[in-house]
Amino acid sequence: MATLDVINQSGAVVGTIELKDEVFGIEPNQQALYDAIIMQQASRRQGTASTKGRSEVRGGGRKPYRQKGTGRARQGSIRAPQYRGGGTVFGATPRNYAYKINKKVRRLALKSALSEKVIEQAMNVMDKLELAAPKTKDFVAIVDAIQAPYKTLFIVAENDDNLNAYLSARNIPGVSMMSTKGINVYDLVNANKIVMTSAAVKEIEEALA
């Protein structure tokens, strides 16, 4: 089992915690990470691009000239794709790009992302994350005390009352915060460092082990 120091909100070491190898100590599977990230990015696409085909554009109700005798190529409508103002061929239409990958692959990707952070020494464990009132200045002091880099992701336990901390963190550039229920591969990989509370570590281990 990997062992990490547990720090407090002032950055001082107050204990240690053992991480389960089956969650935080596996060999990262790069293919699972890739599949999970591509799936998430595809699901975030709006899919609202829209063009009009020849049956949807305005005009072109009659044949522009007779079929034979003019010496020109036969035409049925001035709204055919080759005309200016005509319909688009195979144009984009609104669609949903979302798809799913297997549950086992999703779990493997999450474990791989967490293990990668441990290997890179880009993960800290905090005993708790509590603020008496929603105050951005207080959260900035915590970020400075633990020397958190730009793009730090704070992960708290689902059952803890972290509303004040969330309200204090949301205005700080490069800082994001979520509960264990919302963790995902993209946000884990995109963060330069993740900071979890001890309770969050236990919840993740229970869910993924």
ROLUM-445773 format. One record per residue (C-alpha): residue number from 1; x, y, z. Coordinates in pm, whole numbers, plus 50000, padded with zeros to 5 digits. Each point is the difference from the previous one (the first is absolute). Example, Ala and Ser with C-alpha at 12.3 -4.5 7.8 and 13.67 -1.06 7.14 Angstrom:
REM ROLUM-445773
1 51230 49550 50780 .
2 50137 50344 49934 .
//
This chain:
REM ROLUM-445773
1 50000 50000 50000 .
2 50117 50350 49920 .
3 50023 50236 50296 .
4 49941 50373 49973 .
5 50032 50278 50254 .
6 49677 50157 50121 .
7 50017 50380 50019 .
8 49773 50256 50159 .
9 49870 50323 49852 .
10 50322 50175 50105 .
11 50215 49755 49807 .
12 50145 49830 50310 .
13 50029 49621 50010 .
14 49761 49858 50261 .
15 50014 49628 49920 .
16 50022 49736 49727 .
17 49752 49797 49798 .
18 50036 49668 49820 .
19 49851 49981 49651 .
20 49861 49676 49860 .
21 50213 49868 49716 .
22 49697 49878 49804 .
23 49883 50362 49965 .
24 50306 50223 50035 .
25 50282 49759 49915 .
26 49922 49834 49667 .
27 50197 50027 49677 .
28 49819 50280 49810 .
29 49821 49868 49693 .
30 50055 50263 49732 .
31 49742 49854 49761 .
32 49727 50013 50266 .
33 50097 50360 50081 .
34 49986 50092 49631 .
35 49661 49834 49946 .
36 49849 50170 50306 .
37 50130 50346 49910 .
38 49884 49979 49638 .
39 49656 49885 50120 .
40 49972 50295 50239 .
41 50111 50252 49739 .
42 49754 49858 49748 .
43 49717 50022 50255 .
44 50078 50368 50058 .
45 49953 50091 49634 .
46 49691 50211 49940 .
47 49907 49835 49673 .
48 49797 50304 49890 .
49 50165 50059 49658 .
50 49728 50014 49737 .
51 49983 50052 49623 .
52 49714 49990 49749 .
53 49969 49742 49726 .
54 49843 50071 49661 .
55 49655 49908 50131 .
56 50027 50260 50280 .
57 50135 50313 49826 .
58 49762 50263 49872 .
59 49901 50012 49631 .
60 50062 49772 49704 .
61 49645 49877 49964 .
62 49997 49978 49623 .
63 50234 49867 49737 .
64 50229 50288 49888 .
65 49977 49915 49629 .
66 49873 49721 49777 .
67 50164 49658 50004 .
68 50112 49988 49637 .
69 50102 50232 49719 .
70 50200 50264 50184 .
71 50344 49839 49970 .
72 50047 50032 50375 .
73 50014 49729 50264 .
74 49660 49895 50128 .
75 49896 50163 50328 .
76 49701 49940 50222 .
77 50041 50285 50252 .
78 50211 50311 50054 .
79 50039 49888 50361 .
80 50208 49695 49907 .
81 50339 49992 50181 .
82 50199 50133 49703 .
83 49803 50326 49996 .
84 50070 50302 50219 .
85 49740 49989 50277 .
86 49946 49631 49945 .
87 49985 49732 50266 .
88 50307 49855 50171 .
89 50109 49647 49914 .
90 50048 49774 50304 .
91 49993 50305 50228 .
92 50010 49988 50380 .
93 49674 49939 50182 .
94 49932 50016 50376 .
95 50109 49678 50169 .
96 50106 49858 50333 .
97 50367 49896 50009 .
98 49978 49829 50340 .
99 50076 49632 50036 .
100 50094 49762 50281 .
101 50290 49770 50073 .
102 49989 49684 50210 .
103 49970 50040 50376 .
104 50317 49797 50059 .
105 50195 50228 49768 .
106 49867 50310 50178 .
107 50105 49862 50338 .
108 50342 49902 49865 .
109 50044 50350 49855 .
110 49916 50162 50335 .
111 50244 49775 50184 .
112 50265 50069 49736 .
113 49954 50378 50032 .
114 50024 49984 50381 .
115 50303 49770 49993 .
116 50172 50226 49748 .
117 49967 50296 50237 .
118 50153 49797 50283 .
119 50289 49891 49775 .
120 50059 50361 49892 .
121 49984 50117 50364 .
122 49719 50233 49897 .
123 49756 49901 50274 .
124 49958 50134 50353 .
125 49770 49878 50275 .
126 49849 50255 50240 .
127 49845 49910 50333 .
128 49696 50221 49936 .
129 49892 50301 49797 .
130 49773 50222 50203 .
131 49931 50373 50002 .
132 49788 50186 50254 .
133 49853 50224 49731 .
134 50018 50032 49621 .
135 50305 50224 49955 .
136 50227 49986 49696 .
137 50291 50154 50191 .
138 49998 49712 50249 .
139 50013 49741 49724 .
140 50281 50187 49825 .
141 50194 49978 50328 .
142 49954 49620 49997 .
143 50118 49980 49637 .
144 50309 50204 50085 .
145 50071 49801 50317 .
146 50006 49664 49820 .
147 50182 50151 49699 .
148 49737 49880 49757 .
149 50093 50065 49635 .
150 49776 50137 49728 .
151 49723 49754 49910 .
152 49961 49832 50338 .
153 49695 49778 50051 .
154 49861 49968 50354 .
155 49794 49686 50065 .
156 49779 49978 50308 .
157 49778 49728 50142 .
158 49642 49982 49881 .
159 49861 49989 50354 .
160 50200 50294 50137 .
161 49859 50351 50024 .
162 50237 50190 49772 .
163 49765 50270 49871 .
164 50206 50287 50146 .
165 50319 49859 49849 .
166 49834 49957 49660 .
167 49863 50355 50000 .
168 50343 50132 50102 .
169 50188 49809 49730 .
170 49781 50063 49697 .
171 50139 50350 49926 .
172 50368 49900 50014 .
173 50161 49954 49656 .
174 50162 49662 49955 .
175 49822 49845 50299 .
176 49711 49756 49971 .
177 49815 49793 50255 .
178 49768 49701 49986 .
179 49869 49716 50212 .
180 50099 49637 49962 .
181 49671 49940 49817 .
182 50108 50232 49720 .
183 50358 49887 49940 .
184 50078 49916 49640 .
185 50303 49907 49793 .
186 50025 50325 49803 .
187 50010 50228 50306 .
188 50247 49772 50179 .
189 50239 49989 49703 .
190 49959 50370 49923 .
191 50095 50108 50354 .
192 50363 50069 50084 .
193 49932 49888 50357 .
194 49710 49844 50187 .
195 49933 50060 50368 .
196 49765 49755 50174 .
197 49863 49996 50349 .
198 50054 49682 50203 .
199 49628 49929 49988 .
200 50001 50035 49621 .
201 50282 49744 49971 .
202 49795 49750 50202 .
203 49689 50057 49787 .
204 50195 49952 49675 .
205 50162 49683 50130 .
206 49660 49860 50103 .
207 49857 50078 49657 .
208 50285 49871 49784 .
209 50175 49730 50203 .
//
